[in-house]
Amino acid sequence: MESFVQVATGGGDTRTLGLLRNGQKSKRLVLIRMVLQAVAADPASMGPLPPAYSAWKLLGRVQYENPQAFEKILLHPSTGVWAAHVLRRLRGVRSSDIPLWTEVGYFHTLAAAAAVRAGVEFHTEVPVPESGRLHLPSLGTALLPRAGSGGTGGPYVATMRGAGRGVGSVAVVSPRGVCVLLPDSPESPLANWRPIPQIRATRGGHNLRLALDDTDPYASFVAGREPTVQTTQSQSRWQALTEEAWEILVRSQPEIAEGLANLMCSLVPLEAVTRGDPYSVTSPESFGSAMVQLPTSATTLAVSLIHEFQHIKLGGLLDLVTLTREADGAVHYAPWRVDPRPVSGLLQGAYAYLGIVSFWRRYHPTASEQEALRARFAYALWRRSTLAVADDLLASEELTDLGLRFVTAMRECLAHWCEEALPSHVEADAALVAADHLGMWRLRNVQPPGHETALLAECWKLGSLTGCPDAGDPVVRDDPLPREKPVRSELVKLRWEDPNRLAWLRRHPESLGATPADIALLDGDYGRALRGYWRQVMTSPEELGPWIGLGLAARGNGDGSAAAALLGRPQLVRAVYLRLSGDAVTVDPCALAGWIGGRHKEEAAVAGPPPPHPK
């Protein structure tokens, strides 16, 4: 239970992470056994290659003579992706244009890579793709001819021989006699041999080593997201950013950095980003790795690494225990997503952001100048948003007993962090961004019951304004409304992240799509913002953004009832307004919102006007 609590609170010592790794060993062995059983039921799936059992026999010899080499290949991230993928193909639940025998026969490639690592004598045959690029997982890529022995295109079979340790002891021979010798050290480039790029960083006795797995055919686990093959320039950029990111992580939270270095072994590099947050993702099938875009700053890379490290830990834990039970059709709001999430996805996101909040908490007191401002705002924003998600999870009745313990431990950390004082204007901007995101999410994804909308419209037309009838429970839409750019939130974030760009946008607001009302809200001029959003709603009531802007301005202006409806039930206010407009009834959106909000003040968590940001 001690290890369980360690993971739940975002940590994990060497012993705890070792338990997660041991769980993955068992999982991989089970997967490989299942592949062997499926191949035994369909021997023709091996095509022209030797039986799969011969590859398993070679792996067994490697395990006996060099357990570390065996474990390296067994736990290499792409091994899990390959095993799960090929098992689905063998069971007929996934199709591919790649010949089945080459994918099933990759088992021989795994065994050969393990034998090379172990330095044992071996002889085997391996499938070579049409490109002639034979990738040996965790080692590198041998460059062979594109065509088979007959001179035609397509995959073919090559021979691999290993004579034990020594220079030139491993050779790959094509059917036409082309021979590629592997270097004694796989990291040394040779003619027709490209090692996997490596990035390394050392700070304060903590060492990080990550492979940039850019040519492994099973490195990617997301359709349409292929690795970017590294050049000298891009690898240098990765190296430089990683060294800076590692210095940040070791300085701010050395114990987390050490755990990350122990568990993560590779990144799948994606194309670089030029602005904004990079895309990153992990998979339970690729334990120890993450697909990551090259970011624009070292701090952003540090956050991405922490984010994916959290997912890796939770994925490993979920292979051992069950924390959630899905309720049919139940979905939830996640402040980091624009779409509704099932409870399993909500838990994954909350746990990832627990790590991110911990990072910002430890980083902002030590960062300098603009970085400290950025970190302090991010800490304020995500600690309260993640705490709200933890509360939602605990109230969902979709957690197992272990899941309740896990999320309760998470919540205790977040609640403690939320008690730490931050400047009021930082908290105010964080609250504005959080309310903006939630309001827009409700507009896009929540549908008010149609008959209640009609009832409220009729009550308004009849002048029954002394009280608003109960509108009933909203439901999640099957067809979300179109997504709009989060202009207001971007402006607020720029105040903390890039004030120079914000100053430029004030002079050129059209480049972001900002309106005078957005700028007024940013400046705390709530009266002017209210009038501006009111005009936008009256002119274009079908647009979503002005409704939430109107709610934020009403909150700042002290109109609690209108803000309660516009932020707590914006979909209902908009639907009733559009219904009345369709009936040619002229209505003041603020008056309508105040009428509806009189019954639902609690739903928007409306407080008094936030303090103005210091000029």
HELIX and SHEET records of a PDB file:
HELIX    1   1 GLU A    2  ALA A    8  1                                   7    
HELIX    2   2 THR A   14  ALA A   41  1                                  28    
HELIX    3   3 PRO A   43  MET A   46  5                                   4    
HELIX    4   4 ALA A   52  GLU A   65  1                                  14    
HELIX    5   5 PRO A   67  LEU A   74  1                                   8    
HELIX    6   6 PRO A   77  LEU A   90  1                                  14    
HELIX    7   7 LEU A  100  VAL A  104  1                                   5    
HELIX    8   8 TYR A  106  ALA A  118  1                                  13    
HELIX    9   9 THR A  232  SER A  252  1                                  21    
HELIX   10  10 PRO A  254  LEU A  263  1                                  10    
HELIX   11  11 PRO A  284  SER A  286  5                                   3    
HELIX   12  12 ALA A  298  LEU A  318  1                                  21    
HELIX   13  13 VAL A  343  TYR A  363  1                                  21    
HELIX   14  14 GLU A  369  ALA A  395  1                                  27    
HELIX   15  15 ASP A  401  CYS A  418  1                                  18    
HELIX   16  16 SER A  424  ASN A  445  1                                  22    
HELIX   17  17 GLY A  450  LYS A  461  1                                  12    
HELIX   18  18 VAL A  487  GLU A  497  1                                  11    
HELIX   19  19 PRO A  499  ARG A  507  1                                   9    
HELIX   20  20 PRO A  509  SER A  511  5                                   3    
HELIX   21  21 PRO A  516  LEU A  522  1                                   7    
HELIX   22  22 TYR A  526  THR A  539  1                                  14    
HELIX   23  23 GLY A  545  GLY A  556  1                                  12    
HELIX   24  24 GLY A  560  GLY A  568  1                                   9    
HELIX   25  25 PRO A  570  GLY A  582  1                                  13    
HELIX   26  26 PRO A  589  GLY A  597  1                                   9    
HELIX   27  27 LYS A  601  ALA A  604  5                                   4    
SHEET    1   A 4 GLU A 121  VAL A 128  0                                        
SHEET    2   A 4 TYR A 156  ALA A 163 -1                                        
SHEET    3   A 4 VAL A 170  VAL A 173 -1                                        
SHEET    4   A 4 CYS A 179  LEU A 182 -1                                        
SHEET    1   B 3 ARG A 133  LEU A 136  0                                        
SHEET    2   B 3 GLY A 140  LEU A 143 -1                                        
SHEET    3   B 3 TRP A 193  PRO A 195 -1                                        
SHEET    1   C 5 GLN A 198  ARG A 203  0                                        
SHEET    2   C 5 HIS A 206  LEU A 212 -1                                        
SHEET    3   C 5 SER A 266  LEU A 270  1                                        
SHEET    4   C 5 SER A 289  GLN A 293  1                                        
SHEET    5   C 5 SER A 280  VAL A 281 -1                                        
SHEET    1   D 2 VAL A 446  GLN A 447  0                                        
SHEET    2   D 2 VAL A 475  VAL A 476 -1                                        
END                                                                             
